[in-house]
Structure formats: structure tokens, C-alpha cells
């Protein structure tokens, strides 16, 4: 499946990389061992399915076709997409800064609230990830996102790219300041790189802890039990339950 419009500039190429990179990172985030439709209808073990579509080499055209087929596990799971609108993806074509997929289905009010927060406080989240992936932003992307925000909310909007770390700190700062929190991460989830340290209980009063779920994806411990879950998910749920009971004095 081709882009909806020809790619004619280096910027178009950058958007293509962001488009496919975000799709693959999101597929990794959602790499559950069972079918689900949390973000899009996906098969069980979607990363394995995506890798099976890439093929075993070939020329550049073959590699690009394989990349597109892998990304389509997420982007075109229903088969209804007729082309990839890469030019719309970075700025969202009026839907949300960063082109966040799925916003429209949550209602215009939710989308506008998300847009405002992304424009004022979470600027780097859509810029680095199209709302869903995990890539380092470029300066021109930040400027373009801020321009899109001003066009949506007016020139008086104040965009603060450094608000998130300045306000909340990094993972160490969090566990030093918080009490009675269990932070869990699946080791297949790309978002875990922004989490708290593994020895979280060594900071503050020791009541914060980190649980790493081997072989698990994004917040898999918050989903219903499934026999296909790796053992680490059940172990994390048990640890979280024990911690909460301890905080309640039971």
C-alpha cells in the first residue's frame, strides 16, 4: 500500500520514518499473548506476526514493502485503509497535535482537552512519538508542533516543552517524594525507559517499589487474568495486592 501523496522532500522522508517507527513501537507496547483491541484490533503476539511479514532481505523496494506490511499489523488491521496518509501524521490534520491516532473515537471534547495539554505541558510527547511511539524529537518538529498549536488555540498559547521534567522530575525524584506506590513495567513495553529505578525502595521511606514483568507488555498487570500471561504478570498482581494490604494495615 502506497502513501496517499508522493514523497517529494527530505521532510517527507522524515515523516515516513516517524510514521512507521511510531507504528512499530506501538505494536511492541501492545505485544500481548492474546488478541485484543485496546488501540486497534490486533492478533496475539503482534510483534511475531509483524516480523513474519518482513521477509528475508531483497532490494530496497522489497525491504520497504516488508516494513509497510509489518506496520500494517497495527495501522491497517481491519484492511479498510487504502493508503498511508504520511503527510497528515506528524501534525494531525486538525485532529490532534502529533496526529494521535484514535482520538476521534473518544469524542471531540476529550480530543480538545488532550490537544490543549499536549500543546501547553506535554509538547514532546506527540512530537517524539506521534502520540504513540518513542523517538527523539528534532528542533524543527517542536517548532512545527508549536505552530500547529497556535493555529488551533491562538497566538496567546504558551508552550512549555520542559514542563514535564521540571514539574515532576525524573524517576529518582518521584520515588524520593512519593509514598505507597508500586510502579510496574513490562519488559516488552518501550515506555518503561521513562520509569523509576529498579531499586525504587532504596529511596525515600522505602514504600515505593518497582516491579519488572518479564515477557509482559504495556500495563499487562492491569488487564484481566489470562492463562496466556507469562508468570511474571500473576506475580506482579500478587505483589501489588500484598503492598496495598500492607498500606491498609491488614
C-alpha positions in Angstrom: 0.0 0.0 0.0 1.4 3.4 -1.1 1.4 6.8 0.6 -1.6 8.9 -0.2 0.6 11.5 -1.8 4.1 11.2 -3.3 7.1 11.7 -1.0 9.0 14.6 -2.6 11.3 16.1 0.1 13.6 15.2 2.9 10.9 16.3 5.3 8.5 13.8 3.7 11.1 11.1 4.3 11.4 12.1 8.0 7.7 11.9 8.4 7.7 8.4 6.8 10.3 7.3 9.3 8.3 8.7 12.2 5.1 7.2 10.8 6.4 3.6 10.6 8.6 4.0 13.7 5.7 5.0 15.8 3.6 2.1 14.5 6.2 -0.5 15.3 6.9 1.0 18.7 3.2 0.9 19.5 2.9 -2.7 18.3 5.7 -3.5 20.8 3.8 -1.7 23.5 0.7 -3.9 22.7 2.5 -7.2 22.3 0.1 -9.2 24.4 -0.1 -13.0 24.0 -3.8 -12.9 23.1 -5.9 -11.0 20.6 -7.2 -7.6 21.8 -8.4 -4.2 20.5 -7.1 -1.9 23.2 -5.8 0.6 20.5 -6.6 -1.3 17.3 -7.7 -4.9 16.6 -4.5 -6.9 16.9 -3.7 -10.6 16.8 -2.0 -12.5 19.6 1.8 -11.8 19.7 1.6 -9.0 17.1 5.3 -8.4 17.0 5.9 -12.0 15.9 3.2 -11.5 13.3 4.8 -8.3 12.1 8.3 -9.8 11.9 6.9 -12.7 9.9 5.8 -10.2 7.3 9.1 -8.5 6.8 10.7 -11.3 4.7 14.3 -12.3 4.4 16.0 -9.5 2.6 16.0 -8.4 -1.0 16.4 -5.0 -2.6 15.3 -1.7 -1.1 11.8 -1.9 -2.6 11.3 -5.3 -1.1 12.5 -4.1 2.3 10.1 -1.1 2.2 7.2 -3.4 1.3 8.1 -5.7 4.2 8.3 -2.7 6.6 4.9 -1.5 5.4 3.4 -4.9 5.8 4.8 -5.1 9.4 3.5 -1.7 10.3 0.1 -2.6 8.8 -0.4 -5.2 11.7 -1.3 -2.1 13.7 -2.1 0.6 11.1 -4.4 -1.4 8.9 -5.5 -4.3 11.0 -9.1 -4.1 9.6 -7.9 -3.8 5.9 -10.0 -0.6 5.5 -7.1 1.8 4.9 -6.5 2.4 1.2 -3.3 4.5 1.5 -0.9 5.8 4.2 -1.5 9.5 4.8 2.0 10.2 6.0 1.8 14.0 5.5 -1.1 14.1 8.0 0.6 12.0 10.6 3.0 14.5 12.2 0.7 17.4 12.8 -2.6 15.5 12.8 -4.5 17.4 10.1 -6.6 19.2 12.8 -7.3 16.2 14.9 -4.6 16.4 17.5 -1.1 17.8 17.6 1.1 14.9 16.7 -1.7 13.1 14.7 -2.7 11.0 17.6 -4.5 8.0 16.2 -7.8 7.0 17.9 -8.6 10.4 19.4 -11.6 11.0 17.2 -13.3 7.9 18.6 -13.1 9.3 22.2 -15.2 12.4 21.3 -14.4 15.9 20.4 -14.4 17.2 24.0 -11.8 14.7 25.1 -9.7 15.4 22.0 -9.7 19.1 22.6 -8.7 18.7 26.2 -5.8 16.4 25.1 -4.8 18.8 22.4 -4.6 21.7 25.0 -2.5 19.7 27.4 -0.2 18.4 24.6 0.3 21.9 23.4 1.0 23.5 26.8 2.5 20.8 29.0 3.3 17.6 27.1 4.8 19.1 23.9 7.4 16.5 23.4 5.1 13.5 23.8 3.3 14.0 20.4 6.4 15.4 18.8 8.6 12.5 19.7 6.0 9.8 19.2 3.1 10.8 17.1 1.4 10.3 20.4 2.2 6.6 20.4 5.9 5.9 19.8 9.2 6.6 21.3 11.6 8.8 19.3 13.9 11.7 20.0 12.4 14.9 18.6 14.1 17.3 16.2 14.1 21.1 16.7 12.0 21.7 13.5 9.4 19.2 14.7 9.0 21.0 18.0 8.6 24.4 16.1 6.1 22.9 13.7 4.1 21.4 16.5 4.0 24.7 18.4 2.9 26.5 15.2 0.1 23.9 14.8 -0.9 24.6 18.4 -1.1 28.3 17.9 -3.2 27.9 14.8 -5.6 25.8 16.9 -5.7 27.8 20.2 -4.5 31.3 19.2 -1.2 33.2 19.5 -1.6 33.7 23.2 -1.0 30.0 23.9 2.2 29.4 25.9 4.0 26.2 25.0 6.4 24.8 27.6 8.4 21.8 26.3 10.3 21.4 29.6 7.2 21.4 31.8 7.0 17.7 32.5 10.5 17.0 33.8 10.6 20.4 35.6 7.4 19.8 37.4 7.6 16.1 38.2 11.3 15.3 38.0 12.8 12.0 36.8 12.2 8.6 38.3 14.5 9.1 41.2 12.9 12.3 42.1 9.5 10.7 42.0 10.3 7.8 44.4 12.1 10.2 46.8 8.9 12.3 47.1 6.2 9.7 46.9 4.9 7.1 49.3 3.0 3.8 48.9 3.3 3.4 45.2 4.1 0.3 43.2 5.5 1.1 39.7 5.2 -1.8 37.3 6.6 -2.2 33.9 6.5 -4.9 31.2 10.0 -5.5 29.8 8.5 -5.5 26.2 7.0 -2.1 26.7 9.1 0.8 25.2 7.5 3.2 27.7 9.4 1.5 30.6 12.5 3.6 29.7 10.9 6.5 31.4 10.1 4.7 34.6 11.5 4.7 38.1 14.8 2.9 39.1 14.7 -0.8 39.7 15.8 -0.2 43.3 13.0 2.3 43.9 12.5 1.1 47.5 16.0 2.3 48.3 14.8 5.9 48.2 12.5 8.0 50.4 10.8 6.0 53.1 11.1 2.7 51.1 7.4 2.4 50.5 7.7 2.8 46.7 8.9 -0.2 44.7 9.4 -1.2 41.1 8.2 -4.5 39.6 9.5 -5.6 36.2 7.4 -8.2 34.5 9.5 -10.4 32.2 7.8 -11.1 28.9 5.0 -8.7 29.5 3.8 -5.7 27.5 2.2 -2.3 28.5 0.3 -2.4 31.8 -0.4 -6.1 31.4 -0.9 -6.5 35.1 -3.9 -4.1 34.9 -5.7 -6.3 32.4 -7.9 -9.3 33.2 -6.2 -12.6 34.0 -5.5 -14.7 31.0 -3.9 -18.2 31.0 -1.6 -17.0 28.3 0.0 -14.4 30.5 3.6 -15.0 31.5 4.1 -16.0 35.2 5.6 -12.6 35.9 2.1 -10.9 35.4 0.5 -13.0 38.1 3.5 -12.4 40.4 3.2 -8.7 39.9 -0.5 -8.7 40.7 0.2 -10.7 43.9 2.9 -8.3 44.9 0.7 -5.3 44.3 -2.1 -6.8 46.3 0.3 -7.5 49.2 1.6 -4.0 49.1 -1.9 -2.4 49.2 -3.0 -4.7 52.1 0.2 -3.6 53.9 -0.6 0.1 53.4 -4.1 -0.5 54.7 -2.8 -2.3 57.8 -4.5 -5.6 57.0 
